[in-house]
Amino acid sequence: MASDKKQVLDQILKTPAIPVYYNDDPKECIAVLKACYAGGIRVFEFTNRGAAALDNFKALKETALANFPDLKLGIGTIKDSSSAEAFIAAGADFIVSPIMDAEVASTVHQHELLWVPGCMTPTEIAQAEKAGASLVKLFPGNVLGTAFLGAIKALFPDLLFMPTGGVAPTEASIKEWFTAGVKAVGLGSKLFERDKASGEGHEWLSKRCAQMLEWAR
């Protein structure tokens, strides 16, 4: 059963660091999800970036329902309505796109789920607001930077912002974004770079997530 949009948005604001992850191997996906949860993560974005995406998402959803009932599991890299429908049917709690697409917005709203579009310009942000977005993904974050947010934030006083792409799991990077006024951050590949000294297992990832959440809060 998917969560409604208010529940998901409330949880994002409570635990405002969101792992953004894909792997072809379902066992590794489940191990990573468990490690992130152990580190305090309660919102997790899997991405639709490979042939195994839907099957692996279903495995993650099954794991979450059985073990982590308070976890909000969403799907990212959704660029069309048919993909949105497929992952909603699989139990996605929220839908994230790298683009602003009104058809995807309409599909997600019909299911009363949270829709997070990716925007790069004031025009796209305005279109997202008109299409019913409450949280906008600034993407790619490393290209836009905090100065962009500072310049446009006053134009959209009712919107919340979350950068994804280029956000590093460091105190400096995370605090810079929150100081600029974001309400959450999405972290991709840099979050999952294993330390050479980390040893076996995923305990290092749990520790990194816990530290990242501390900085984000």
HUDAHU-V258388 format. One line per field, one symbol per residue. phi: phi as a letter, one per 30 degrees, with the letter a starting at -180 (. if undefined). psi: psi as a letter, one per 20 degrees, with the letter a starting at -180 (. if undefined). burial: 1 if it has 24 or more other ideal C-beta (glycine too) atoms within 12 Angstrom, else 0. A space follows every 10 residues. Layout:
# HUDAHU-V258388
phi=???
psi=???
burial=???
This chain:
# HUDAHU-V258388
phi=.dddddedde ddddbdccdb bbadcddded ddeddddddj dbbbcdcdba dceddddddd ddddddcbdc dcccbchccb dddedddddd jedabcbdbc bdddeddddd chcdcbdcbb bedddddddd djdcbcddbd ddddidddde dceddbdccc bbdbjidcdb dddddddddd jdcabcbced dcddddcdid ibdedddddd ddddddd
psi=pqqrhggggg hghgmkpopo qqqhohghgg ggggggghji pippoqqmkr hjggghghgg gggghhhmij poorprloir hhgggghghi jphrppqiro ohgggggghh jlrppnqpqi qhghgghggh jjqhpppopp hhggrhhggh highhmhiqq qoqqoipqlq gggghgghhi jqirqppchh hjopqhjiar akhhhggggg gghggh.
burial=0110101111 1110111111 1110010011 1111111111 1111111110 0011011111 1011000100 1111111110 1011001101 1111111111 1001101110 1011111111 0001101110 1111111110 1101010110 0100010011 1111111110 0011011101 1111111101 1100000000 0101110111 0110110
